[in-house]
Amino acid sequence: MKNNKNFISRIHFSLLKKMVSSLPKNSLRIWALKRLGFQIGERVYLGKGLQIITESGFNPKLIIGNRVSIGPDVTIMLASGSNNSKLKTKYPLQTGNVMIDNDVWVGTRVIVYPNVHIEECSIITAGAVVNKSVASYTIVGGVPAREIKKIIL
C-alpha cells in the first residue's frame, strides 16, 4: 500500500511540475510550485514557460524570495546529468538546491544550474547560463555568466 501511495505521489509531482510551464496566470504558477513544496515569497512574478528540472528520489529545494521577477522560458535545474550515457561514470548526476534571494530579476531564457545561490538585488541578463553563485547587487550575463558590473542604489 505504501509503495502505491509513493508511486501516486511521484506521478502527481511529475504532472504538476510539467503543468507549471503552461499555466496561463502567474498566480496559478505560484500556486502549483507551492503545492510541489517549493518556497515562493510575496509579490513574485514567474514568467510563462518556467521549467524546473528535478530527479526522481531527490528532495530538491527551490527557494524564491520576495519581489523576484523571473522572465519567460527560464530553466531552473535542481538536477543535471548525462543520464544513461557512458559519461555517467566520469560525470555523475549533480543535484542541489537553488536559492534566489529578495529583489532579483532573472531575464528571459536564463538557465540556472544546481547549487546556485543568487543573492539579493542581482540581475541575470537574458540568455545567461548561471553555474556559480551570484553576489548581492551584481549584474551577470553570458555563457557562462560572468559579472558585468556592480549595482549601486
N, C-alpha and C positions, 0 to 999 in steps of 0.2 A: 504493500500500500504506500509506504514511504517513497519507494522508487518511482511509482506512478505520479505522486504529488510533485516530486522533484522534477520529473520529466515535463509535466504540465507547466510548472513554474518556469523552466528554461524556455519552453515554447512561447509562453506568454511574454517573457523578457525579449526574446528574439523578434517576435511580431511587433511588439510595441516600439522597439528600437528602430525597426525598419519603417514604421509609420511616421515617426517623428519628422523625417525629412520632407514628407509630402503634406503635412498638416497645414491648412491654409492660414490659420491665425497664430500669431505669436503666443497668445495666452494658452492655446491648445498644445503648442510645442513645449512650453514651460511645464504645463500640467503633466504631459507624458514623461518628460525627463524626471520630474519629481516622483512620479509613480514607479519609475525604474530604480529609484533610490539615490539619484544624484542630487547634490545640494545646489540649489539655484537661489540667488539673492533677490532683492527687490529692484524693481524698475529695470529689468534686464530685457534686452532685445536679442532674439535668436532668429537669424535670417533663414529663409526657406532653403531647403537642401542640406541642412546640417547633418553630417554623418558622424556617428560615434562608433568607433571600431573597438570591439572587445573580443575576448577569447573565452570560450566555454570553460568553466571551472575556476576562473579567476574572478575575484570580487573587486572590481575596479572602483576607484573613487574619482569622480569628476566634481570639482567644487568651483562654482562660478559665483563671484562676489556681487555686490550691489552696483547698479548703474553701468553694467557691462553691455557693450554693443558688439554683437558677432554678426558679420555680414553674411550674405548668401553663399551657399556651396562650400562652407568651411568643413574640414575634416579634422576631428579630434581623435587621435589614436591612443587608446589605452593598452593596446597590444599590437605588436608588429613582428612579423617573422616570415621566413621563407617557405612556410607551410610544409609540403612533403618533398621538397627538392633535396638533392644531395648536400646542398649548402647548410641544411638544418644542423648538422653536426658541428660545423665551423661557426655558424651564426645562429645560435638558438633563439627561440622566441623571447622577445623583450616585452615585458609587461610593466606597467607603472601607472601611477596616478597623475592627473593633470589638475593643476590649481590655477585659476585665473582670479586675481585679486580685484578689488573695487576699482571702478572708473577706468577700465581697459577698453580699447577699441581694437577689434580684430577685423581686418579688411576682408574683402571678397576672396574666396578660393584659397585661403590660408590653410596649411597643413601643420598640425601640432603633434609632435611625437610623444611617446610615453615619458614619464618622469620629468616633465617640464613644469616650471612654476613661472607664471607671468605676473610680475609684481605690479603694484598699483600705479595708475596713471601712465600706462605704457600704450604705445600704438604699434600694431603689427601691420605693415603695409600689404596691400593686395598681392596675392600670389606667393607670399613668403613661405618658406619651409622652416619651422621653428623646431630645432633639435636640441637646443640648450635653453636653460632658464634665462629670463629677461629681467634686468634690474628695473627698479622703480624709475618713473619719469624718463623713459628711454623710447626712442623710435627705432625700430628694427625693420629690415626688409632684405629681400634677396633669397637666393638658394645656395647654401644655407643662409638663414637670417643672420645678419650682422648689424651692429649698431650703426645707425645713420647719424643720430645726434641726441643730445640730452634735451629734455623739456624743462623750461624754466617758467614757472607760473607766477 
